[in-house]
Amino acid sequence: MSTAPDREAPAAYPIEALLRRRWSPRSFTGEAVSPAALQSLLEAARWAASCNNGQPWHFVIARREAEPAAFAGLLATLSPNNQDWARQAGVLMIAVARLAFAANGKPNRHALYDTGAAAAQMALQAGALGLGMHQMAGFDADRARAACGIPEGFEPVAAIAIGHVGPAEALPEALAEREVAPRQRRPQAEWAFFGGWQG
Ligand SMILES: Cc1cc2nc3c(=O)[nH]c(=O)nc-3n(C[C@H](O)[C@H](O)[C@H](O)COP(=O)(O)O)c2cc1C
């Protein structure tokens, strides 16, 4: 049996190994994520920077083995394409942003930005622990709100699958091809504008 593919980013300039190693796998083995690893993942999110240190992020977590009903509930909120592979993850999450500052109730224009930053830190920690993390826009936010009991004022932002990464060949053919396709990025010159907007 082959192992997970090496998906190291072909970075054009030097970046840390942790950043090069992060990618979004779809092949998960179904193996459980240990409680210690889960704590580390959440701790990495906890130490993200945020506007006014407002820490607007929340994560609703369902472990495949420990909370099977919640896991099935979260899985059902995903788009069919995402369900196809995410069902083998060890953990599913919904990242949720509190849209107003807890301290004064004023709207937090950066709540989604900060929640994304926390998730990004979690993804890097996952890579450091030898786990895979895959974020998803393909989920039904209203269903997630109902399934998880997310109150008004809190926005379901993204779904997340985390687990031990399996071989590409374990996926259906179309997904297996995407799992090993070359990783691509726009060149810096297209979006890094020195001295003012260009374009
Ligand atoms: C906010 C967000 C939403 C995403 N939604 C999906 C999704 O619904 N399904 C999916 O397969 N991948 C999804 N992805 C993964 C992206 O397709 C992936 O990050 C991108 O292709 C770059 O690949 P890499 O993460 O392996 O570098 C999402 C990623 C992010 C950050």
Ligand as a Chemical Component Dictionary entry (heavy atoms), coordinates in Angstrom:
data_LIG
# 
_chem_comp.id                   LIG 
_chem_comp.type                 NON-POLYMER 
_chem_comp.pdbx_formal_charge   0 
_chem_comp.three_letter_code    LIG 
# 
loop_
_chem_comp_atom.comp_id 
_chem_comp_atom.atom_id 
_chem_comp_atom.alt_atom_id 
_chem_comp_atom.type_symbol 
_chem_comp_atom.charge 
_chem_comp_atom.model_Cartn_x 
_chem_comp_atom.model_Cartn_y 
_chem_comp_atom.model_Cartn_z 
_chem_comp_atom.pdbx_ordinal 
LIG C1  C1  C 0 -12.258 28.946 2.526  1  
LIG C2  C2  C 0 -11.904 27.719 1.729  2  
LIG C3  C3  C 0 -12.917 26.994 1.126  3  
LIG C4  C4  C 0 -12.610 25.813 0.424  4  
LIG N1  N1  N 0 -13.633 25.043 -0.047 5  
LIG C5  C5  C 0 -13.374 23.814 -0.545 6  
LIG C6  C6  C 0 -14.411 22.908 -0.840 7  
LIG O1  O1  O 0 -15.597 23.161 -0.599 8  
LIG N2  N2  N 0 -14.061 21.688 -1.354 9  
LIG C7  C7  C 0 -12.776 21.339 -1.604 10 
LIG O2  O2  O 0 -12.538 20.223 -2.058 11 
LIG N3  N3  N 0 -11.749 22.175 -1.307 12 
LIG C8  C8  C 0 -12.006 23.396 -0.776 13 
LIG N4  N4  N 0 -10.976 24.230 -0.396 14 
LIG C9  C9  C 0 -9.587  23.840 -0.632 15 
LIG C10 C10 C 0 -8.986  24.636 -1.766 16 
LIG O3  O3  O 0 -9.479  24.155 -2.994 17 
LIG C11 C11 C 0 -7.447  24.543 -1.667 18 
LIG O4  O4  O 0 -7.017  25.200 -0.505 19 
LIG C12 C12 C 0 -6.777  25.167 -2.888 20 
LIG O5  O5  O 0 -7.081  24.459 -4.062 21 
LIG C13 C13 C 0 -5.269  25.213 -2.727 22 
LIG O6  O6  O 0 -4.768  23.923 -2.484 23 
LIG P1  P1  P 0 -3.880  23.598 -1.204 24 
LIG O7  O7  O 0 -4.688  23.981 0.030  25 
LIG O8  O8  O 0 -3.643  22.112 -1.267 26 
LIG O9  O9  O 0 -2.642  24.408 -1.295 27 
LIG C14 C14 C 0 -11.262 25.413 0.282  28 
LIG C15 C15 C 0 -10.250 26.167 0.884  29 
LIG C16 C16 C 0 -10.554 27.297 1.603  30 
LIG C17 C17 C 0 -9.450  28.068 2.293  31 
# 
loop_
_chem_comp_bond.comp_id 
_chem_comp_bond.atom_id_1 
_chem_comp_bond.atom_id_2 
_chem_comp_bond.value_order 
_chem_comp_bond.pdbx_ordinal 
LIG C1  C2  SING 1  
LIG C2  C3  SING 2  
LIG C2  C16 DOUB 3  
LIG C3  C4  DOUB 4  
LIG C4  N1  SING 5  
LIG C4  C14 SING 6  
LIG N1  C5  DOUB 7  
LIG C5  C6  SING 8  
LIG C5  C8  SING 9  
LIG C6  O1  DOUB 10 
LIG C6  N2  SING 11 
LIG N2  C7  SING 12 
LIG C7  O2  DOUB 13 
LIG C7  N3  SING 14 
LIG N3  C8  DOUB 15 
LIG C8  N4  SING 16 
LIG N4  C9  SING 17 
LIG N4  C14 SING 18 
LIG C9  C10 SING 19 
LIG C10 O3  SING 20 
LIG C10 C11 SING 21 
LIG C11 O4  SING 22 
LIG C11 C12 SING 23 
LIG C12 O5  SING 24 
LIG C12 C13 SING 25 
LIG C13 O6  SING 26 
LIG O6  P1  SING 27 
LIG P1  O7  DOUB 28 
LIG P1  O8  SING 29 
LIG P1  O9  SING 30 
LIG C14 C15 DOUB 31 
LIG C15 C16 SING 32 
LIG C16 C17 SING 33 
# 
